[in-house]
């Protein structure tokens, strides 16, 4: 499974976030939010529809290929809901700091497990080290802004914009990893962009607020 396909499978999490937000913090969304999320999700399904399951291997290995991103999606969904529940009770940097601490323990544990199985330690060149540092810095910055956004907007609405990571992943696959694109990738990316664009358009022009005001007047 390449980078964009893994990203696409793991990004079922906006729908999981909306479901979790409904049951945990009683968050209700509009019809526009639901339609936008479904449209983006259909785009994700379009991207992965050509993926050959047999290429991943057989047995436990092929099962893990799809189980890993789904477990990731579930953890992200719960994390987003809890951040929304906290809102502005803590500083926007607090959650990313604790995530970094947890990540350090998790990475150390995985490294020890990997070295014990292979009886070797992996040596990285300077380019790989820089990429790892860049990934950590950009990931931390993204988490800070995400935590800040959850203080002002519903979790189920914000996560729809996270679908835009899928088109970005396709571009990275094409330009960096030199993975070719096909018609499914392009169609899926356009659906994802249209789903997120709908929310951005309605929110930007205040159409959702205007409808609420009209209801109150009646």
C-alpha positions in Angstrom: 0.0 0.0 0.0 1.5 3.3 -1.0 1.4 6.6 0.9 -1.8 8.0 -0.7 -3.7 4.7 -0.4 -2.8 4.5 3.3 -3.9 8.1 3.8 -7.2 7.4 2.0 -8.1 4.4 4.2 -7.1 6.1 7.4 -9.2 9.2 6.5 -12.5 7.5 7.2 -12.0 9.1 10.6 -14.0 12.3 9.9 -17.1 10.2 9.8 -16.1 8.4 12.9 -15.5 11.8 14.6 -19.0 12.9 13.7 -20.5 9.7 15.1 -18.3 9.9 18.3 -19.1 13.7 18.7 -22.8 12.9 18.5 -22.8 10.3 21.3 -20.0 11.7 23.5 -20.6 15.5 23.5 -24.1 15.6 21.9 -22.9 17.6 18.9 -25.5 18.0 16.1 -24.6 18.9 12.6 -26.5 20.4 9.6 -27.5 18.7 6.4 -24.7 20.5 4.6 -22.1 19.1 7.0 -23.4 15.5 6.5 -23.5 15.9 2.7 -20.1 17.4 2.5 -18.6 14.6 4.6 -20.3 11.9 2.5 -19.1 13.6 -0.7 -15.5 13.6 0.5 -15.8 10.0 1.8 -17.1 8.9 -1.7 -14.0 10.6 -3.1 -11.8 8.5 -0.7 -13.6 5.3 -1.8 -13.1 6.3 -5.4 -9.3 6.7 -4.8 -8.9 3.3 -3.1 -11.4 1.4 -5.4 -8.6 0.3 -7.8 -6.4 -0.9 -5.0 -5.5 -4.6 -5.3 -5.9 -6.3 -1.9 -3.9 -9.3 -2.9 -0.8 -7.1 -3.5 -0.4 -6.6 0.3 0.3 -10.3 0.8 -1.9 -12.9 2.5 -3.1 -13.8 5.9 -2.2 -11.7 8.9 0.0 -9.3 6.8 -2.8 -8.3 4.4 -5.3 -7.9 7.3 -2.8 -5.6 9.2 -2.4 -3.4 6.1 -6.0 -2.4 6.4 -6.4 -2.7 10.1 -3.6 -0.3 11.0 -5.1 2.8 9.2 -8.6 2.0 10.6 -7.2 1.8 14.2 -5.4 5.1 13.5 -8.7 6.6 12.3 -10.5 5.5 15.4 -7.8 7.0 17.7 -7.8 10.3 15.8 -11.6 10.5 16.0 -11.6 10.1 19.8 -8.7 12.6 20.1 -10.6 15.2 18.1 -13.8 14.8 20.1 -11.9 15.1 23.4 -10.1 18.3 22.2 -13.5 19.8 21.3 -14.8 18.8 24.7 -11.9 20.6 26.4 -12.4 23.7 24.2 -10.6 26.7 25.8 -10.2 25.2 29.3 -6.5 24.6 28.6 -3.9 26.4 26.3 -3.9 25.3 22.7 -0.3 24.0 23.1 -1.1 21.7 26.0 -2.6 18.9 24.0 0.2 18.8 21.4 2.8 18.7 24.2 1.2 15.6 25.8 0.9 14.1 22.3 4.6 14.5 21.8 5.4 12.9 25.2 3.2 10.0 24.3 4.8 9.8 20.8 8.2 9.6 22.4 7.3 6.6 24.5 5.5 4.9 21.6 8.3 5.4 19.2 10.9 4.2 21.7 8.8 1.0 22.4 8.4 0.3 18.7 12.1 0.8 18.1 13.0 -1.7 20.9 10.5 -4.2 19.5 11.9 -3.9 16.0 15.5 -4.2 17.1 14.7 -7.2 19.3 13.1 -9.0 16.4 15.8 -8.2 13.9 18.7 -8.2 16.3 20.0 -5.1 14.5 19.8 -1.4 14.9 18.9 0.7 11.9 21.3 3.5 10.9 19.8 6.5 9.1 21.6 8.9 6.8 21.4 12.7 7.3 18.6 13.0 4.7 16.3 10.6 6.5 17.0 12.3 9.9 16.1 15.7 8.4 12.9 14.2 7.0 12.0 12.8 10.4 12.6 16.1 12.1 10.6 18.0 9.5 7.7 15.5 9.9 7.8 16.0 13.7 7.8 19.8 13.4 5.1 20.1 10.8 3.0 17.5 12.7 3.3 19.5 15.9 2.5 22.8 14.2 -0.6 21.2 12.6 -1.7 19.8 15.9 -1.4 23.2 17.6 -3.5 24.9 14.9 -6.0 22.0 15.0 -6.4 22.3 18.8 -6.9 26.0 18.5 -9.6 25.5 15.8 -11.5 23.1 18.0 -12.0 25.9 20.5 -14.2 27.8 18.1 -15.9 25.3 15.8 -17.7 21.9 16.0 -15.5 18.9 15.8 -17.7 17.2 13.2 -17.5 20.2 10.9 -13.8 20.9 11.2 -12.7 17.3 10.5 -14.2 17.5 7.0 -11.4 19.8 6.0 -8.9 17.0 7.0 -10.1 15.1 3.9 -7.9 17.6 2.0 -4.9 15.7 3.2 -5.8 13.0 0.7 -5.3 15.2 -2.5 -2.1 16.5 -0.9 -1.0 12.9 -0.4 -1.6 12.2 -4.1 0.5 15.1 -5.0 3.3 13.9 -2.7 3.1 10.4 -4.2 3.3 11.8 -7.7 6.1 14.4 -7.3 8.2 12.9 -4.4 7.6 9.1 -4.5 7.1 9.1 -8.3 3.9 7.1 -8.1 1.7 7.5 -11.2 -1.9 8.8 -10.9 -4.9 7.4 -12.6 -8.5 8.6 -13.4 -9.8 7.2 -10.0 -7.2 9.4 -8.1 -8.2 12.5 -10.0 -12.0 11.9 -9.7 -11.7 11.1 -6.0 -9.5 14.2 -5.3 -12.1 16.4 -7.0 -14.9 14.9 -4.9 -12.9 15.5 -1.7 -12.2 19.1 -2.7 -15.8 19.8 -3.6 -17.0 18.4 -0.2 -14.6 20.6 1.8 -15.2 23.5 -0.5 -19.0 23.4 0.2 -18.4 23.9 3.9 -15.8 26.6 3.3 -18.2 28.4 0.9 -21.2 28.3 3.3 -19.1 29.3 6.3 -17.3 32.0 4.4 -20.4 33.7 3.2 -22.3 33.1 6.4 -25.2 31.3 4.7 -25.7 28.9 7.7 -26.0 31.8 10.1 -28.5 33.6 7.9 -30.8 30.6 7.9 -30.6 30.3 11.7 -31.6 34.0 12.0 -34.6 33.6 9.7 -35.8 30.7 11.8 -35.5 32.8 15.0 -37.5 35.6 13.4 -40.3 33.2 12.5 
